[in-house]
Amino acid sequence: MIDIALLIAVVIALTEVAKRTFRVDKKYLPLLSLGLGIIAGIVYLDGSVKDVILQGIIVGLSASGLFDQSKIVGDK
């Protein structure tokens, strides 16, 4: 089983790649992180469908929050 922390790091990285490669607007990045987290949860985590979707939401929101917090620290 893949660790959730690893999935969060992968979702952050994929969000950053999408931002730089496809010029995704900054206001859509949290939604992209959430979608990637749900997809990663369904594909890589074990459990019932309801559990993996919930864990995917947690991964996506965590990735979005960590991304935003790192941006705030970097701006100061």
CNS distance restraints for C-alpha pairs under 8 A (distance, minus, plus):
assign (resid   1 and name CA) (resid  44 and name CA) 7.51 0.50 0.50
assign (resid   1 and name CA) (resid  45 and name CA) 6.55 0.50 0.50
assign (resid   1 and name CA) (resid  46 and name CA) 7.04 0.50 0.50
assign (resid   2 and name CA) (resid   6 and name CA) 7.05 0.50 0.50
assign (resid   2 and name CA) (resid   7 and name CA) 7.41 0.50 0.50
assign (resid   2 and name CA) (resid  44 and name CA) 6.72 0.50 0.50
assign (resid   2 and name CA) (resid  45 and name CA) 6.72 0.50 0.50
assign (resid   3 and name CA) (resid   7 and name CA) 6.66 0.50 0.50
assign (resid   4 and name CA) (resid   8 and name CA) 6.25 0.50 0.50
assign (resid   4 and name CA) (resid  59 and name CA) 6.90 0.50 0.50
assign (resid   5 and name CA) (resid   9 and name CA) 6.35 0.50 0.50
assign (resid   6 and name CA) (resid  10 and name CA) 6.23 0.50 0.50
assign (resid   7 and name CA) (resid  11 and name CA) 6.08 0.50 0.50
assign (resid   7 and name CA) (resid  37 and name CA) 7.65 0.50 0.50
assign (resid   7 and name CA) (resid  40 and name CA) 7.05 0.50 0.50
assign (resid   7 and name CA) (resid  59 and name CA) 6.84 0.50 0.50
assign (resid   8 and name CA) (resid  12 and name CA) 6.20 0.50 0.50
assign (resid   8 and name CA) (resid  37 and name CA) 7.54 0.50 0.50
assign (resid   8 and name CA) (resid  59 and name CA) 5.43 0.50 0.50
assign (resid   8 and name CA) (resid  60 and name CA) 7.03 0.50 0.50
assign (resid   8 and name CA) (resid  62 and name CA) 6.78 0.50 0.50
assign (resid   8 and name CA) (resid  63 and name CA) 5.22 0.50 0.50
assign (resid   9 and name CA) (resid  13 and name CA) 6.20 0.50 0.50
assign (resid   9 and name CA) (resid  63 and name CA) 7.12 0.50 0.50
assign (resid  10 and name CA) (resid  14 and name CA) 6.09 0.50 0.50
assign (resid  11 and name CA) (resid  15 and name CA) 6.03 0.50 0.50
assign (resid  11 and name CA) (resid  33 and name CA) 6.27 0.50 0.50
assign (resid  11 and name CA) (resid  36 and name CA) 6.21 0.50 0.50
assign (resid  11 and name CA) (resid  37 and name CA) 6.35 0.50 0.50
assign (resid  11 and name CA) (resid  59 and name CA) 7.89 0.50 0.50
assign (resid  11 and name CA) (resid  60 and name CA) 7.06 0.50 0.50
assign (resid  11 and name CA) (resid  63 and name CA) 6.30 0.50 0.50
assign (resid  12 and name CA) (resid  16 and name CA) 6.23 0.50 0.50
assign (resid  12 and name CA) (resid  33 and name CA) 7.12 0.50 0.50
assign (resid  12 and name CA) (resid  63 and name CA) 5.47 0.50 0.50
assign (resid  12 and name CA) (resid  64 and name CA) 7.30 0.50 0.50
assign (resid  12 and name CA) (resid  67 and name CA) 6.61 0.50 0.50
assign (resid  13 and name CA) (resid  17 and name CA) 6.20 0.50 0.50
assign (resid  14 and name CA) (resid  18 and name CA) 6.11 0.50 0.50
assign (resid  15 and name CA) (resid  19 and name CA) 6.12 0.50 0.50
assign (resid  15 and name CA) (resid  29 and name CA) 6.78 0.50 0.50
assign (resid  15 and name CA) (resid  32 and name CA) 6.80 0.50 0.50
assign (resid  15 and name CA) (resid  33 and name CA) 6.13 0.50 0.50
assign (resid  16 and name CA) (resid  20 and name CA) 6.27 0.50 0.50
assign (resid  17 and name CA) (resid  21 and name CA) 5.77 0.50 0.50
assign (resid  17 and name CA) (resid  22 and name CA) 7.96 0.50 0.50
assign (resid  18 and name CA) (resid  22 and name CA) 5.33 0.50 0.50
assign (resid  18 and name CA) (resid  23 and name CA) 6.94 0.50 0.50
assign (resid  18 and name CA) (resid  24 and name CA) 6.49 0.50 0.50
assign (resid  19 and name CA) (resid  23 and name CA) 5.10 0.50 0.50
assign (resid  19 and name CA) (resid  24 and name CA) 4.85 0.50 0.50
assign (resid  19 and name CA) (resid  25 and name CA) 7.29 0.50 0.50
assign (resid  19 and name CA) (resid  26 and name CA) 7.64 0.50 0.50
assign (resid  19 and name CA) (resid  29 and name CA) 7.54 0.50 0.50
assign (resid  20 and name CA) (resid  24 and name CA) 7.51 0.50 0.50
assign (resid  24 and name CA) (resid  28 and name CA) 6.91 0.50 0.50
assign (resid  24 and name CA) (resid  29 and name CA) 7.17 0.50 0.50
assign (resid  25 and name CA) (resid  29 and name CA) 6.99 0.50 0.50
assign (resid  28 and name CA) (resid  32 and name CA) 6.21 0.50 0.50
assign (resid  29 and name CA) (resid  33 and name CA) 6.10 0.50 0.50
assign (resid  29 and name CA) (resid  64 and name CA) 7.57 0.50 0.50
assign (resid  30 and name CA) (resid  34 and name CA) 6.16 0.50 0.50
assign (resid  30 and name CA) (resid  60 and name CA) 7.93 0.50 0.50
assign (resid  30 and name CA) (resid  61 and name CA) 7.49 0.50 0.50
assign (resid  30 and name CA) (resid  64 and name CA) 5.18 0.50 0.50
assign (resid  31 and name CA) (resid  35 and name CA) 6.19 0.50 0.50
assign (resid  32 and name CA) (resid  36 and name CA) 6.09 0.50 0.50
assign (resid  33 and name CA) (resid  37 and name CA) 5.97 0.50 0.50
assign (resid  33 and name CA) (resid  60 and name CA) 4.93 0.50 0.50
assign (resid  33 and name CA) (resid  61 and name CA) 7.00 0.50 0.50
assign (resid  33 and name CA) (resid  63 and name CA) 6.42 0.50 0.50
assign (resid  33 and name CA) (resid  64 and name CA) 5.73 0.50 0.50
assign (resid  34 and name CA) (resid  38 and name CA) 6.25 0.50 0.50
assign (resid  34 and name CA) (resid  56 and name CA) 7.75 0.50 0.50
assign (resid  34 and name CA) (resid  57 and name CA) 6.08 0.50 0.50
assign (resid  34 and name CA) (resid  59 and name CA) 7.51 0.50 0.50
assign (resid  34 and name CA) (resid  60 and name CA) 3.91 0.50 0.50
assign (resid  34 and name CA) (resid  61 and name CA) 5.78 0.50 0.50
assign (resid  34 and name CA) (resid  63 and name CA) 7.97 0.50 0.50
assign (resid  34 and name CA) (resid  64 and name CA) 7.27 0.50 0.50
assign (resid  35 and name CA) (resid  39 and name CA) 6.25 0.50 0.50
assign (resid  35 and name CA) (resid  57 and name CA) 7.95 0.50 0.50
assign (resid  35 and name CA) (resid  60 and name CA) 6.81 0.50 0.50
assign (resid  36 and name CA) (resid  40 and name CA) 5.99 0.50 0.50
assign (resid  36 and name CA) (resid  60 and name CA) 6.49 0.50 0.50
assign (resid  37 and name CA) (resid  41 and name CA) 6.00 0.50 0.50
assign (resid  37 and name CA) (resid  56 and name CA) 4.64 0.50 0.50
assign (resid  37 and name CA) (resid  57 and name CA) 5.89 0.50 0.50
assign (resid  37 and name CA) (resid  58 and name CA) 7.46 0.50 0.50
assign (resid  37 and name CA) (resid  59 and name CA) 5.11 0.50 0.50
assign (resid  37 and name CA) (resid  60 and name CA) 3.96 0.50 0.50
assign (resid  37 and name CA) (resid  61 and name CA) 7.67 0.50 0.50
assign (resid  37 and name CA) (resid  63 and name CA) 7.93 0.50 0.50
assign (resid  38 and name CA) (resid  42 and name CA) 6.23 0.50 0.50
assign (resid  38 and name CA) (resid  52 and name CA) 7.89 0.50 0.50
assign (resid  38 and name CA) (resid  53 and name CA) 5.71 0.50 0.50
assign (resid  38 and name CA) (resid  54 and name CA) 7.76 0.50 0.50
assign (resid  38 and name CA) (resid  55 and name CA) 7.58 0.50 0.50
assign (resid  38 and name CA) (resid  56 and name CA) 3.94 0.50 0.50
assign (resid  38 and name CA) (resid  57 and name CA) 5.38 0.50 0.50
assign (resid  38 and name CA) (resid  59 and name CA) 7.48 0.50 0.50
assign (resid  38 and name CA) (resid  60 and name CA) 6.63 0.50 0.50
assign (resid  39 and name CA) (resid  43 and name CA) 6.14 0.50 0.50
assign (resid  39 and name CA) (resid  56 and name CA) 6.86 0.50 0.50
assign (resid  40 and name CA) (resid  44 and name CA) 5.67 0.50 0.50
assign (resid  40 and name CA) (resid  45 and name CA) 7.49 0.50 0.50
assign (resid  40 and name CA) (resid  56 and name CA) 6.32 0.50 0.50
assign (resid  41 and name CA) (resid  45 and name CA) 5.19 0.50 0.50
assign (resid  41 and name CA) (resid  52 and name CA) 5.19 0.50 0.50
assign (resid  41 and name CA) (resid  53 and name CA) 5.96 0.50 0.50
assign (resid  41 and name CA) (resid  54 and name CA) 7.99 0.50 0.50
assign (resid  41 and name CA) (resid  55 and name CA) 6.08 0.50 0.50
assign (resid  41 and name CA) (resid  56 and name CA) 4.05 0.50 0.50
assign (resid  41 and name CA) (resid  57 and name CA) 7.79 0.50 0.50
assign (resid  41 and name CA) (resid  59 and name CA) 7.59 0.50 0.50
assign (resid  42 and name CA) (resid  49 and name CA) 7.26 0.50 0.50
assign (resid  42 and name CA) (resid  52 and name CA) 5.52 0.50 0.50
assign (resid  42 and name CA) (resid  53 and name CA) 6.09 0.50 0.50
assign (resid  42 and name CA) (resid  56 and name CA) 6.91 0.50 0.50
assign (resid  45 and name CA) (resid  52 and name CA) 6.02 0.50 0.50
assign (resid  46 and name CA) (resid  52 and name CA) 6.72 0.50 0.50
assign (resid  47 and name CA) (resid  51 and name CA) 6.04 0.50 0.50
assign (resid  47 and name CA) (resid  52 and name CA) 6.05 0.50 0.50
assign (resid  48 and name CA) (resid  52 and name CA) 6.28 0.50 0.50
assign (resid  49 and name CA) (resid  53 and name CA) 6.13 0.50 0.50
assign (resid  50 and name CA) (resid  54 and name CA) 6.22 0.50 0.50
assign (resid  51 and name CA) (resid  55 and name CA) 6.12 0.50 0.50
assign (resid  52 and name CA) (resid  56 and name CA) 5.90 0.50 0.50
assign (resid  53 and name CA) (resid  57 and name CA) 6.19 0.50 0.50
assign (resid  54 and name CA) (resid  58 and name CA) 6.31 0.50 0.50
assign (resid  55 and name CA) (resid  59 and name CA) 6.15 0.50 0.50
assign (resid  56 and name CA) (resid  60 and name CA) 6.12 0.50 0.50
assign (resid  57 and name CA) (resid  61 and name CA) 6.05 0.50 0.50
assign (resid  58 and name CA) (resid  62 and name CA) 5.90 0.50 0.50
assign (resid  59 and name CA) (resid  63 and name CA) 6.03 0.50 0.50
assign (resid  60 and name CA) (resid  64 and name CA) 6.11 0.50 0.50
assign (resid  61 and name CA) (resid  65 and name CA) 6.03 0.50 0.50
assign (resid  62 and name CA) (resid  66 and name CA) 5.99 0.50 0.50
assign (resid  63 and name CA) (resid  67 and name CA) 5.95 0.50 0.50
assign (resid  64 and name CA) (resid  68 and name CA) 6.15 0.50 0.50
assign (resid  65 and name CA) (resid  69 and name CA) 6.05 0.50 0.50
assign (resid  66 and name CA) (resid  70 and name CA) 6.06 0.50 0.50
assign (resid  67 and name CA) (resid  71 and name CA) 6.25 0.50 0.50
assign (resid  68 and name CA) (resid  72 and name CA) 6.28 0.50 0.50
assign (resid  69 and name CA) (resid  73 and name CA) 6.27 0.50 0.50
assign (resid  70 and name CA) (resid  74 and name CA) 6.01 0.50 0.50
assign (resid  71 and name CA) (resid  75 and name CA) 6.17 0.50 0.50
assign (resid  72 and name CA) (resid  76 and name CA) 6.72 0.50 0.50
